[in-house]
Amino acid sequence: MKDLNQVIDEMPFEVYERLRTASELGKWEDGSVLTDEQREHTLQVVMLYQARKMDQTDHFTIAQGGEINELSKSELKKQFKGESIAAFKEKDL
């Protein structure tokens, strides 16, 4: 029987994406709802995958080594500088 570390090492990125989506939405691709236990375990696997296999720098993601990325307010402002969330047309105003 494989241990969790082996499962993570052999897990394709596509499986990670499906698990991440399921944990975010609370349901599987077929629409069936995750139980509380499934959601908890799925989230743990997603976080472990992120910590072991991904180099993430986004705010509140899991960095390699298992640390949570927490960006300062000024770092977040730099990251989103110049990006607009929405634009209004003149006739909308």
C-alpha positions in Angstrom: 0.0 0.0 0.0 1.3 3.4 -0.9 1.8 6.1 1.6 0.6 9.7 1.1 4.1 10.9 0.0 4.2 8.3 -2.8 0.7 9.3 -3.9 1.7 13.0 -4.1 5.0 12.2 -5.9 3.1 10.2 -8.5 0.1 12.4 -8.8 -0.4 14.1 -12.3 -1.1 17.8 -12.3 -4.5 17.1 -13.8 -5.6 15.1 -10.8 -4.3 17.9 -8.5 -6.5 20.4 -10.5 -9.6 18.2 -10.1 -9.0 17.8 -6.4 -8.4 21.6 -6.0 -11.6 22.4 -7.9 -13.6 19.8 -5.8 -12.3 21.3 -2.5 -13.1 24.8 -3.7 -16.6 24.0 -5.0 -17.5 21.3 -2.5 -18.6 18.9 -5.2 -17.1 16.5 -7.6 -17.1 17.0 -11.4 -20.3 14.9 -11.7 -22.0 17.3 -9.3 -22.2 15.0 -6.3 -21.4 16.8 -3.0 -18.3 16.0 -1.0 -18.8 14.8 2.5 -17.1 16.9 5.2 -14.5 14.1 5.6 -13.9 14.1 1.8 -13.5 17.8 1.7 -11.1 17.8 4.6 -8.9 15.1 3.1 -9.1 16.6 -0.4 -7.9 20.0 0.9 -5.1 18.3 2.8 -3.9 16.5 -0.3 -4.1 19.8 -2.3 -2.1 21.7 0.3 0.5 18.9 0.4 0.8 18.8 -3.4 1.3 22.6 -3.4 3.9 22.4 -0.7 5.8 19.6 -2.4 5.5 20.2 -6.1 4.6 23.8 -6.8 6.5 27.0 -6.6 3.7 29.4 -5.6 4.2 33.0 -4.6 0.5 34.2 -4.6 -1.0 35.6 -1.4 -2.3 32.9 1.0 -1.1 29.9 -1.0 1.1 27.1 0.2 4.8 27.6 -0.7 7.3 24.9 -1.0 8.2 23.6 2.4 4.6 24.1 3.6 4.8 27.7 4.6 1.8 30.0 3.9 2.6 32.9 1.6 1.5 36.1 3.3 2.1 39.2 1.3 2.2 42.7 2.9 -0.2 45.3 1.8 2.5 47.1 -0.2 3.5 43.8 -1.9 -0.1 43.2 -2.9 -0.5 46.8 -4.3 2.6 46.2 -6.4 1.3 42.9 -7.7 -2.0 44.5 -8.8 -0.8 47.9 -9.8 -2.3 49.1 -13.0 -4.9 46.3 -13.3 -8.5 47.5 -13.3 -11.2 45.3 -12.0 -14.0 46.8 -14.1 -14.4 49.6 -16.6 -17.5 51.7 -17.3 -18.6 53.0 -20.6 -19.4 56.7 -20.8 -23.1 55.9 -21.4 -23.2 53.8 -18.1 -22.3 56.8 -16.0 
